[in-house]
Amino acid sequence: MDRFLIKFDTEESVEEYLHIMDRYDGNAEIVSGASTVDGKSVLGIFSLDLTKPMELTLYDEDPATKKALEKFRVS
């Protein structure tokens, strides 16, 4: 299991993120404040406050997916 903070700058970055997650076979979750959504759900993600960093949890180890998601990572 991997957890890290991510942030989306534009709607296009959300689309890019979702394209990456389409290829990820594992489960993912995004937590923003008191809300938790499926990390692969378009509606779930757009229901969150995208102006703030969110915690992404990847439940299955996949180095390629983790590397592809680096561009969204917040330190």
PyMOL Python script that loads the backbone (N, CA, C, O; Angstrom):
from pymol import cmd

cmd.read_pdbstr("""\
ATOM      1  N   MET A   1       0.847  -1.175   0.000  1.00  0.00           N
ATOM      2  CA  MET A   1       0.000   0.000   0.000  1.00  0.00           C
ATOM      3  C   MET A   1       0.895   1.241   0.000  1.00  0.00           C
ATOM      4  O   MET A   1       1.855   1.327   0.766  1.00  0.00           O
ATOM      5  N   ASP A   2       0.573   2.185  -0.855  1.00  0.00           N
ATOM      6  CA  ASP A   2       1.299   3.452  -0.946  1.00  0.00           C
ATOM      7  C   ASP A   2       0.330   4.600  -0.715  1.00  0.00           C
ATOM      8  O   ASP A   2      -0.790   4.597  -1.228  1.00  0.00           O
ATOM      9  N   ARG A   3       0.775   5.586   0.066  1.00  0.00           N
ATOM     10  CA  ARG A   3      -0.020   6.796   0.297  1.00  0.00           C
ATOM     11  C   ARG A   3       0.848   8.004   0.021  1.00  0.00           C
ATOM     12  O   ARG A   3       2.002   8.073   0.444  1.00  0.00           O
ATOM     13  N   PHE A   4       0.265   8.966  -0.703  1.00  0.00           N
ATOM     14  CA  PHE A   4       0.970  10.221  -0.927  1.00  0.00           C
ATOM     15  C   PHE A   4      -0.033  11.297  -1.320  1.00  0.00           C
ATOM     16  O   PHE A   4      -1.157  10.994  -1.720  1.00  0.00           O
ATOM     17  N   LEU A   5       0.381  12.552  -1.203  1.00  0.00           N
ATOM     18  CA  LEU A   5      -0.474  13.680  -1.528  1.00  0.00           C
ATOM     19  C   LEU A   5      -0.385  13.990  -3.015  1.00  0.00           C
ATOM     20  O   LEU A   5       0.694  13.956  -3.608  1.00  0.00           O
ATOM     21  N   ILE A   6      -1.543  14.296  -3.612  1.00  0.00           N
ATOM     22  CA  ILE A   6      -1.599  14.697  -5.011  1.00  0.00           C
ATOM     23  C   ILE A   6      -2.419  15.974  -5.123  1.00  0.00           C
ATOM     24  O   ILE A   6      -3.182  16.321  -4.222  1.00  0.00           O
ATOM     25  N   LYS A   7      -2.248  16.667  -6.245  1.00  0.00           N
ATOM     26  CA  LYS A   7      -3.029  17.869  -6.525  1.00  0.00           C
ATOM     27  C   LYS A   7      -3.173  17.996  -8.031  1.00  0.00           C
ATOM     28  O   LYS A   7      -2.247  17.707  -8.789  1.00  0.00           O
ATOM     29  N   PHE A   8      -4.348  18.433  -8.448  1.00  0.00           N
ATOM     30  CA  PHE A   8      -4.626  18.639  -9.865  1.00  0.00           C
ATOM     31  C   PHE A   8      -4.704  20.133 -10.140  1.00  0.00           C
ATOM     32  O   PHE A   8      -5.402  20.859  -9.433  1.00  0.00           O
ATOM     33  N   ASP A   9      -3.988  20.601 -11.170  1.00  0.00           N
ATOM     34  CA  ASP A   9      -3.964  22.021 -11.504  1.00  0.00           C
ATOM     35  C   ASP A   9      -5.093  22.414 -12.453  1.00  0.00           C
ATOM     36  O   ASP A   9      -5.575  23.546 -12.420  1.00  0.00           O
ATOM     37  N   THR A  10      -5.512  21.469 -13.300  1.00  0.00           N
ATOM     38  CA  THR A  10      -6.535  21.754 -14.306  1.00  0.00           C
ATOM     39  C   THR A  10      -7.447  20.540 -14.466  1.00  0.00           C
ATOM     40  O   THR A  10      -7.156  19.454 -13.965  1.00  0.00           O
ATOM     41  N   GLU A  11      -8.556  20.749 -15.177  1.00  0.00           N
ATOM     42  CA  GLU A  11      -9.430  19.622 -15.492  1.00  0.00           C
ATOM     43  C   GLU A  11      -8.703  18.621 -16.384  1.00  0.00           C
ATOM     44  O   GLU A  11      -8.940  17.416 -16.293  1.00  0.00           O
ATOM     45  N   GLU A  12      -7.824  19.117 -17.242  1.00  0.00           N
ATOM     46  CA  GLU A  12      -7.045  18.234 -18.111  1.00  0.00           C
ATOM     47  C   GLU A  12      -6.125  17.327 -17.298  1.00  0.00           C
ATOM     48  O   GLU A  12      -5.892  16.178 -17.673  1.00  0.00           O
ATOM     49  N   SER A  13      -5.601  17.844 -16.184  1.00  0.00           N
ATOM     50  CA  SER A  13      -4.743  17.004 -15.349  1.00  0.00           C
ATOM     51  C   SER A  13      -5.560  15.893 -14.684  1.00  0.00           C
ATOM     52  O   SER A  13      -5.050  14.791 -14.480  1.00  0.00           O
ATOM     53  N   VAL A  14      -6.817  16.170 -14.347  1.00  0.00           N
ATOM     54  CA  VAL A  14      -7.694  15.121 -13.812  1.00  0.00           C
ATOM     55  C   VAL A  14      -7.926  14.059 -14.886  1.00  0.00           C
ATOM     56  O   VAL A  14      -7.884  12.862 -14.599  1.00  0.00           O
ATOM     57  N   GLU A  15      -8.170  14.494 -16.117  1.00  0.00           N
ATOM     58  CA  GLU A  15      -8.366  13.546 -17.213  1.00  0.00           C
ATOM     59  C   GLU A  15      -7.112  12.694 -17.431  1.00  0.00           C
ATOM     60  O   GLU A  15      -7.211  11.489 -17.662  1.00  0.00           O
ATOM     61  N   GLU A  16      -5.946  13.315 -17.359  1.00  0.00           N
ATOM     62  CA  GLU A  16      -4.698  12.575 -17.514  1.00  0.00           C
ATOM     63  C   GLU A  16      -4.535  11.549 -16.385  1.00  0.00           C
ATOM     64  O   GLU A  16      -4.144  10.406 -16.624  1.00  0.00           O
ATOM     65  N   TYR A  17      -4.839  11.972 -15.161  1.00  0.00           N
ATOM     66  CA  TYR A  17      -4.793  11.073 -14.008  1.00  0.00           C
ATOM     67  C   TYR A  17      -5.727   9.875 -14.228  1.00  0.00           C
ATOM     68  O   TYR A  17      -5.334   8.729 -14.006  1.00  0.00           O
ATOM     69  N   LEU A  18      -6.953  10.143 -14.660  1.00  0.00           N
ATOM     70  CA  LEU A  18      -7.918   9.068 -14.871  1.00  0.00           C
ATOM     71  C   LEU A  18      -7.481   8.111 -15.981  1.00  0.00           C
ATOM     72  O   LEU A  18      -7.745   6.911 -15.910  1.00  0.00           O
ATOM     73  N   HIS A  19      -6.816   8.642 -16.998  1.00  0.00           N
ATOM     74  CA  HIS A  19      -6.293   7.791 -18.068  1.00  0.00           C
ATOM     75  C   HIS A  19      -5.231   6.833 -17.504  1.00  0.00           C
ATOM     76  O   HIS A  19      -5.194   5.660 -17.875  1.00  0.00           O
ATOM     77  N   ILE A  20      -4.383   7.325 -16.623  1.00  0.00           N
ATOM     78  CA  ILE A  20      -3.382   6.481 -15.968  1.00  0.00           C
ATOM     79  C   ILE A  20      -4.070   5.423 -15.113  1.00  0.00           C
ATOM     80  O   ILE A  20      -3.690   4.252 -15.134  1.00  0.00           O
ATOM     81  N   MET A  21      -5.080   5.844 -14.365  1.00  0.00           N
ATOM     82  CA  MET A  21      -5.763   4.919 -13.455  1.00  0.00           C
ATOM     83  C   MET A  21      -6.587   3.868 -14.197  1.00  0.00           C
ATOM     84  O   MET A  21      -6.844   2.795 -13.652  1.00  0.00           O
ATOM     85  N   ASP A  22      -7.002   4.157 -15.428  1.00  0.00           N
ATOM     86  CA  ASP A  22      -7.710   3.154 -16.228  1.00  0.00           C
ATOM     87  C   ASP A  22      -6.852   1.915 -16.446  1.00  0.00           C
ATOM     88  O   ASP A  22      -7.376   0.808 -16.565  1.00  0.00           O
ATOM     89  N   ARG A  23      -5.541   2.097 -16.499  1.00  0.00           N
ATOM     90  CA  ARG A  23      -4.623   0.981 -16.735  1.00  0.00           C
ATOM     91  C   ARG A  23      -4.188   0.301 -15.439  1.00  0.00           C
ATOM     92  O   ARG A  23      -3.561  -0.757 -15.482  1.00  0.00           O
ATOM     93  N   TYR A  24      -4.510   0.890 -14.293  1.00  0.00           N
ATOM     94  CA  TYR A  24      -4.136   0.352 -12.990  1.00  0.00           C
ATOM     95  C   TYR A  24      -5.177  -0.680 -12.575  1.00  0.00           C
ATOM     96  O   TYR A  24      -6.366  -0.371 -12.497  1.00  0.00           O
ATOM     97  N   ASP A  25      -4.732  -1.902 -12.310  1.00  0.00           N
ATOM     98  CA  ASP A  25      -5.660  -2.980 -11.972  1.00  0.00           C
ATOM     99  C   ASP A  25      -6.097  -2.977 -10.511  1.00  0.00           C
ATOM    100  O   ASP A  25      -7.100  -3.601 -10.165  1.00  0.00           O
ATOM    101  N   GLY A  26      -5.367  -2.291  -9.665  1.00  0.00           N
ATOM    102  CA  GLY A  26      -5.676  -2.317  -8.237  1.00  0.00           C
ATOM    103  C   GLY A  26      -6.744  -1.318  -7.831  1.00  0.00           C
ATOM    104  O   GLY A  26      -7.306  -0.600  -8.658  1.00  0.00           O
ATOM    105  N   ASN A  27      -7.003  -1.297  -6.543  1.00  0.00           N
ATOM    106  CA  ASN A  27      -7.956  -0.352  -5.967  1.00  0.00           C
ATOM    107  C   ASN A  27      -7.227   0.899  -5.509  1.00  0.00           C
ATOM    108  O   ASN A  27      -6.063   0.850  -5.112  1.00  0.00           O
ATOM    109  N   ALA A  28      -7.932   2.020  -5.571  1.00  0.00           N
ATOM    110  CA  ALA A  28      -7.362   3.297  -5.137  1.00  0.00           C
ATOM    111  C   ALA A  28      -8.445   4.112  -4.448  1.00  0.00           C
ATOM    112  O   ALA A  28      -9.637   3.939  -4.703  1.00  0.00           O
ATOM    113  N   GLU A  29      -8.005   4.995  -3.579  1.00  0.00           N
ATOM    114  CA  GLU A  29      -8.923   5.825  -2.809  1.00  0.00           C
ATOM    115  C   GLU A  29      -8.317   7.218  -2.695  1.00  0.00           C
ATOM    116  O   GLU A  29      -7.104   7.364  -2.550  1.00  0.00           O
ATOM    117  N   ILE A  30      -9.168   8.242  -2.763  1.00  0.00           N
ATOM    118  CA  ILE A  30      -8.712   9.612  -2.561  1.00  0.00           C
ATOM    119  C   ILE A  30      -9.476  10.186  -1.381  1.00  0.00           C
ATOM    120  O   ILE A  30     -10.701  10.089  -1.306  1.00  0.00           O
ATOM    121  N   VAL A  31      -8.728  10.787  -0.460  1.00  0.00           N
ATOM    122  CA  VAL A  31      -9.316  11.427   0.720  1.00  0.00           C
ATOM    123  C   VAL A  31      -9.035  12.917   0.643  1.00  0.00           C
ATOM    124  O   VAL A  31      -7.893  13.343   0.468  1.00  0.00           O
ATOM    125  N   SER A  32     -10.102  13.705   0.777  1.00  0.00           N
ATOM    126  CA  SER A  32      -9.992  15.158   0.810  1.00  0.00           C
ATOM    127  C   SER A  32     -10.898  15.652   1.928  1.00  0.00           C
ATOM    128  O   SER A  32     -12.123  15.582   1.832  1.00  0.00           O
ATOM    129  N   GLY A  33     -10.279  16.149   2.982  1.00  0.00           N
ATOM    130  CA  GLY A  33     -11.070  16.568   4.138  1.00  0.00           C
ATOM    131  C   GLY A  33     -11.787  15.365   4.730  1.00  0.00           C
ATOM    132  O   GLY A  33     -11.161  14.355   5.053  1.00  0.00           O
ATOM    133  N   ALA A  34     -13.109  15.478   4.873  1.00  0.00           N
ATOM    134  CA  ALA A  34     -13.911  14.389   5.430  1.00  0.00           C
ATOM    135  C   ALA A  34     -14.463  13.467   4.349  1.00  0.00           C
ATOM    136  O   ALA A  34     -15.186  12.520   4.661  1.00  0.00           O
ATOM    137  N   SER A  35     -14.139  13.723   3.097  1.00  0.00           N
ATOM    138  CA  SER A  35     -14.679  12.936   1.982  1.00  0.00           C
ATOM    139  C   SER A  35     -13.668  11.910   1.491  1.00  0.00           C
ATOM    140  O   SER A  35     -12.480  12.201   1.350  1.00  0.00           O
ATOM    141  N   THR A  36     -14.164  10.706   1.236  1.00  0.00           N
ATOM    142  CA  THR A  36     -13.365   9.635   0.655  1.00  0.00           C
ATOM    143  C   THR A  36     -14.084   9.132  -0.579  1.00  0.00           C
ATOM    144  O   THR A  36     -15.271   8.813  -0.520  1.00  0.00           O
ATOM    145  N   VAL A  37     -13.366   9.058  -1.713  1.00  0.00           N
ATOM    146  CA  VAL A  37     -13.976   8.593  -2.958  1.00  0.00           C
ATOM    147  C   VAL A  37     -13.092   7.537  -3.604  1.00  0.00           C
ATOM    148  O   VAL A  37     -11.905   7.422  -3.299  1.00  0.00           O
ATOM    149  N   ASP A  38     -13.692   6.773  -4.496  1.00  0.00           N
ATOM    150  CA  ASP A  38     -12.957   5.806  -5.303  1.00  0.00           C
ATOM    151  C   ASP A  38     -11.956   6.576  -6.156  1.00  0.00           C
ATOM    152  O   ASP A  38     -12.334   7.526  -6.842  1.00  0.00           O
ATOM    153  N   GLY A  39     -10.699   6.186  -6.124  1.00  0.00           N
ATOM    154  CA  GLY A  39      -9.647   6.873  -6.845  1.00  0.00           C
ATOM    155  C   GLY A  39      -9.711   6.719  -8.350  1.00  0.00           C
ATOM    156  O   GLY A  39      -8.869   7.258  -9.068  1.00  0.00           O
ATOM    157  N   LYS A  40     -10.717   5.978  -8.840  1.00  0.00           N
ATOM    158  CA  LYS A  40     -10.903   5.791 -10.281  1.00  0.00           C
ATOM    159  C   LYS A  40     -12.228   6.375 -10.759  1.00  0.00           C
ATOM    160  O   LYS A  40     -12.581   6.231 -11.929  1.00  0.00           O
ATOM    161  N   SER A  41     -12.958   7.028  -9.875  1.00  0.00           N
ATOM    162  CA  SER A  41     -14.290   7.540 -10.180  1.00  0.00           C
ATOM    163  C   SER A  41     -14.254   8.985 -10.662  1.00  0.00           C
ATOM    164  O   SER A  41     -13.832   9.881  -9.931  1.00  0.00           O
ATOM    165  N   VAL A  42     -14.698   9.203 -11.893  1.00  0.00           N
ATOM    166  CA  VAL A  42     -14.750  10.560 -12.443  1.00  0.00           C
ATOM    167  C   VAL A  42     -15.643  11.444 -11.581  1.00  0.00           C
ATOM    168  O   VAL A  42     -15.239  12.532 -11.170  1.00  0.00           O
ATOM    169  N   LEU A  43     -16.845  10.980 -11.311  1.00  0.00           N
ATOM    170  CA  LEU A  43     -17.778  11.788 -10.520  1.00  0.00           C
ATOM    171  C   LEU A  43     -17.274  12.003  -9.101  1.00  0.00           C
ATOM    172  O   LEU A  43     -17.417  13.088  -8.537  1.00  0.00           O
ATOM    173  N   GLY A  44     -16.684  10.964  -8.532  1.00  0.00           N
ATOM    174  CA  GLY A  44     -16.152  11.095  -7.177  1.00  0.00           C
ATOM    175  C   GLY A  44     -15.066  12.148  -7.092  1.00  0.00           C
ATOM    176  O   GLY A  44     -15.071  12.982  -6.186  1.00  0.00           O
ATOM    177  N   ILE A  45     -14.139  12.113  -8.027  1.00  0.00           N
ATOM    178  CA  ILE A  45     -13.027  13.061  -8.014  1.00  0.00           C
ATOM    179  C   ILE A  45     -13.518  14.485  -8.230  1.00  0.00           C
ATOM    180  O   ILE A  45     -13.079  15.406  -7.542  1.00  0.00           O
ATOM    181  N   PHE A  46     -14.425  14.672  -9.181  1.00  0.00           N
ATOM    182  CA  PHE A  46     -14.924  16.028  -9.437  1.00  0.00           C
ATOM    183  C   PHE A  46     -15.841  16.541  -8.326  1.00  0.00           C
ATOM    184  O   PHE A  46     -16.188  17.722  -8.313  1.00  0.00           O
ATOM    185  N   SER A  47     -16.237  15.672  -7.397  1.00  0.00           N
ATOM    186  CA  SER A  47     -17.044  16.128  -6.261  1.00  0.00           C
ATOM    187  C   SER A  47     -16.163  16.698  -5.151  1.00  0.00           C
ATOM    188  O   SER A  47     -16.673  17.291  -4.200  1.00  0.00           O
ATOM    189  N   LEU A  48     -14.851  16.523  -5.263  1.00  0.00           N
ATOM    190  CA  LEU A  48     -13.923  16.997  -4.239  1.00  0.00           C
ATOM    191  C   LEU A  48     -13.458  18.423  -4.527  1.00  0.00           C
ATOM    192  O   LEU A  48     -13.630  18.933  -5.634  1.00  0.00           O
ATOM    193  N   ASP A  49     -12.873  19.051  -3.524  1.00  0.00           N
ATOM    194  CA  ASP A  49     -12.272  20.374  -3.684  1.00  0.00           C
ATOM    195  C   ASP A  49     -10.904  20.179  -4.330  1.00  0.00           C
ATOM    196  O   ASP A  49      -9.941  19.815  -3.655  1.00  0.00           O
ATOM    197  N   LEU A  50     -10.820  20.419  -5.622  1.00  0.00           N
ATOM    198  CA  LEU A  50      -9.591  20.158  -6.368  1.00  0.00           C
ATOM    199  C   LEU A  50      -8.529  21.228  -6.172  1.00  0.00           C
ATOM    200  O   LEU A  50      -7.426  21.104  -6.704  1.00  0.00           O
ATOM    201  N   THR A  51      -8.842  22.278  -5.417  1.00  0.00           N
ATOM    202  CA  THR A  51      -7.868  23.345  -5.192  1.00  0.00           C
ATOM    203  C   THR A  51      -6.885  22.995  -4.069  1.00  0.00           C
ATOM    204  O   THR A  51      -5.884  23.685  -3.878  1.00  0.00           O
ATOM    205  N   LYS A  52      -7.174  21.923  -3.332  1.00  0.00           N
ATOM    206  CA  LYS A  52      -6.329  21.539  -2.207  1.00  0.00           C
ATOM    207  C   LYS A  52      -5.694  20.171  -2.459  1.00  0.00           C
ATOM    208  O   LYS A  52      -6.246  19.358  -3.200  1.00  0.00           O
ATOM    209  N   PRO A  53      -4.541  19.918  -1.847  1.00  0.00           N
ATOM    210  CA  PRO A  53      -3.937  18.586  -1.960  1.00  0.00           C
ATOM    211  C   PRO A  53      -4.858  17.523  -1.348  1.00  0.00           C
ATOM    212  O   PRO A  53      -5.587  17.783  -0.391  1.00  0.00           O
ATOM    213  N   MET A  54      -4.804  16.328  -1.926  1.00  0.00           N
ATOM    214  CA  MET A  54      -5.619  15.203  -1.474  1.00  0.00           C
ATOM    215  C   MET A  54      -4.706  14.007  -1.252  1.00  0.00           C
ATOM    216  O   MET A  54      -3.645  13.907  -1.868  1.00  0.00           O
ATOM    217  N   GLU A  55      -5.115  13.109  -0.382  1.00  0.00           N
ATOM    218  CA  GLU A  55      -4.325  11.917  -0.124  1.00  0.00           C
ATOM    219  C   GLU A  55      -4.797  10.777  -1.021  1.00  0.00           C
ATOM    220  O   GLU A  55      -5.964  10.389  -0.984  1.00  0.00           O
ATOM    221  N   LEU A  56      -3.881  10.246  -1.823  1.00  0.00           N
ATOM    222  CA  LEU A  56      -4.161   9.108  -2.693  1.00  0.00           C
ATOM    223  C   LEU A  56      -3.580   7.856  -2.055  1.00  0.00           C
ATOM    224  O   LEU A  56      -2.420   7.845  -1.642  1.00  0.00           O
ATOM    225  N   THR A  57      -4.381   6.808  -1.974  1.00  0.00           N
ATOM    226  CA  THR A  57      -3.916   5.515  -1.492  1.00  0.00           C
ATOM    227  C   THR A  57      -4.039   4.511  -2.622  1.00  0.00           C
ATOM    228  O   THR A  57      -5.122   4.314  -3.173  1.00  0.00           O
ATOM    229  N   LEU A  58      -2.920   3.875  -2.969  1.00  0.00           N
ATOM    230  CA  LEU A  58      -2.905   2.782  -3.938  1.00  0.00           C
ATOM    231  C   LEU A  58      -2.770   1.498  -3.132  1.00  0.00           C
ATOM    232  O   LEU A  58      -1.812   1.337  -2.375  1.00  0.00           O
ATOM    233  N   TYR A  59      -3.719   0.587  -3.288  1.00  0.00           N
ATOM    234  CA  TYR A  59      -3.726  -0.613  -2.457  1.00  0.00           C
ATOM    235  C   TYR A  59      -2.903  -1.765  -3.017  1.00  0.00           C
ATOM    236  O   TYR A  59      -2.568  -2.688  -2.275  1.00  0.00           O
ATOM    237  N   ASP A  60      -2.574  -1.740  -4.280  1.00  0.00           N
ATOM    238  CA  ASP A  60      -1.760  -2.793  -4.878  1.00  0.00           C
ATOM    239  C   ASP A  60      -0.477  -2.180  -5.410  1.00  0.00           C
ATOM    240  O   ASP A  60      -0.504  -1.155  -6.091  1.00  0.00           O
ATOM    241  N   GLU A  61       0.629  -2.801  -5.103  1.00  0.00           N
ATOM    242  CA  GLU A  61       1.941  -2.297  -5.524  1.00  0.00           C
ATOM    243  C   GLU A  61       2.075  -2.367  -7.042  1.00  0.00           C
ATOM    244  O   GLU A  61       1.993  -3.446  -7.630  1.00  0.00           O
ATOM    245  N   ASP A  62       2.278  -1.231  -7.662  1.00  0.00           N
ATOM    246  CA  ASP A  62       2.485  -1.161  -9.108  1.00  0.00           C
ATOM    247  C   ASP A  62       3.455  -0.021  -9.385  1.00  0.00           C
ATOM    248  O   ASP A  62       3.038   1.132  -9.496  1.00  0.00           O
ATOM    249  N   PRO A  63       4.746  -0.330  -9.496  1.00  0.00           N
ATOM    250  CA  PRO A  63       5.757   0.715  -9.689  1.00  0.00           C
ATOM    251  C   PRO A  63       5.518   1.588 -10.918  1.00  0.00           C
ATOM    252  O   PRO A  63       5.799   2.786 -10.880  1.00  0.00           O
ATOM    253  N   ALA A  64       5.008   1.015 -12.002  1.00  0.00           N
ATOM    254  CA  ALA A  64       4.778   1.806 -13.220  1.00  0.00           C
ATOM    255  C   ALA A  64       3.700   2.864 -12.980  1.00  0.00           C
ATOM    256  O   ALA A  64       3.843   4.007 -13.414  1.00  0.00           O
ATOM    257  N   THR A  65       2.636   2.488 -12.297  1.00  0.00           N
ATOM    258  CA  THR A  65       1.563   3.447 -12.000  1.00  0.00           C
ATOM    259  C   THR A  65       2.071   4.521 -11.052  1.00  0.00           C
ATOM    260  O   THR A  65       1.807   5.707 -11.249  1.00  0.00           O
ATOM    261  N   LYS A  66       2.790   4.110 -10.037  1.00  0.00           N
ATOM    262  CA  LYS A  66       3.326   5.073  -9.072  1.00  0.00           C
ATOM    263  C   LYS A  66       4.226   6.087  -9.772  1.00  0.00           C
ATOM    264  O   LYS A  66       4.158   7.281  -9.480  1.00  0.00           O
ATOM    265  N   LYS A  67       5.064   5.623 -10.691  1.00  0.00           N
ATOM    266  CA  LYS A  67       5.954   6.518 -11.436  1.00  0.00           C
ATOM    267  C   LYS A  67       5.151   7.464 -12.326  1.00  0.00           C
ATOM    268  O   LYS A  67       5.467   8.651 -12.402  1.00  0.00           O
ATOM    269  N   ALA A  68       4.115   6.956 -13.001  1.00  0.00           N
ATOM    270  CA  ALA A  68       3.288   7.791 -13.881  1.00  0.00           C
ATOM    271  C   ALA A  68       2.546   8.870 -13.105  1.00  0.00           C
ATOM    272  O   ALA A  68       2.246   9.932 -13.649  1.00  0.00           O
ATOM    273  N   LEU A  69       2.248   8.604 -11.832  1.00  0.00           N
ATOM    274  CA  LEU A  69       1.506   9.560 -11.005  1.00  0.00           C
ATOM    275  C   LEU A  69       2.400  10.607 -10.345  1.00  0.00           C
ATOM    276  O   LEU A  69       1.894  11.522  -9.694  1.00  0.00           O
ATOM    277  N   GLU A  70       3.704  10.491 -10.498  1.00  0.00           N
ATOM    278  CA  GLU A  70       4.644  11.432  -9.875  1.00  0.00           C
ATOM    279  C   GLU A  70       4.342  12.891 -10.224  1.00  0.00           C
ATOM    280  O   GLU A  70       4.538  13.773  -9.388  1.00  0.00           O
ATOM    281  N   LYS A  71       3.877  13.155 -11.427  1.00  0.00           N
ATOM    282  CA  LYS A  71       3.624  14.531 -11.858  1.00  0.00           C
ATOM    283  C   LYS A  71       2.519  15.213 -11.050  1.00  0.00           C
ATOM    284  O   LYS A  71       2.415  16.439 -11.050  1.00  0.00           O
ATOM    285  N   PHE A  72       1.690  14.415 -10.360  1.00  0.00           N
ATOM    286  CA  PHE A  72       0.603  14.971  -9.551  1.00  0.00           C
ATOM    287  C   PHE A  72       0.977  15.054  -8.076  1.00  0.00           C
ATOM    288  O   PHE A  72       0.228  15.606  -7.269  1.00  0.00           O
ATOM    289  N   ARG A  73       2.112  14.518  -7.735  1.00  0.00           N
ATOM    290  CA  ARG A  73       2.524  14.418  -6.337  1.00  0.00           C
ATOM    291  C   ARG A  73       2.902  15.776  -5.760  1.00  0.00           C
ATOM    292  O   ARG A  73       3.544  16.596  -6.416  1.00  0.00           O
ATOM    293  N   VAL A  74       2.491  15.987  -4.531  1.00  0.00           N
ATOM    294  CA  VAL A  74       2.819  17.194  -3.768  1.00  0.00           C
ATOM    295  C   VAL A  74       3.754  16.771  -2.648  1.00  0.00           C
ATOM    296  O   VAL A  74       3.503  15.772  -1.974  1.00  0.00           O
ATOM    297  N   SER A  75       4.822  17.518  -2.445  1.00  0.00           N
ATOM    298  CA  SER A  75       5.757  17.137  -1.377  1.00  0.00           C
ATOM    299  C   SER A  75       5.360  17.695  -0.046  1.00  0.00           C
ATOM    300  O   SER A  75       6.046  17.463   0.950  1.00  0.00           O
TER     301      SER A  75
END
""", "prot")
cmd.dss("prot")
cmd.show_as("cartoon", "prot")
cmd.util.cbc("prot")
cmd.orient("prot")
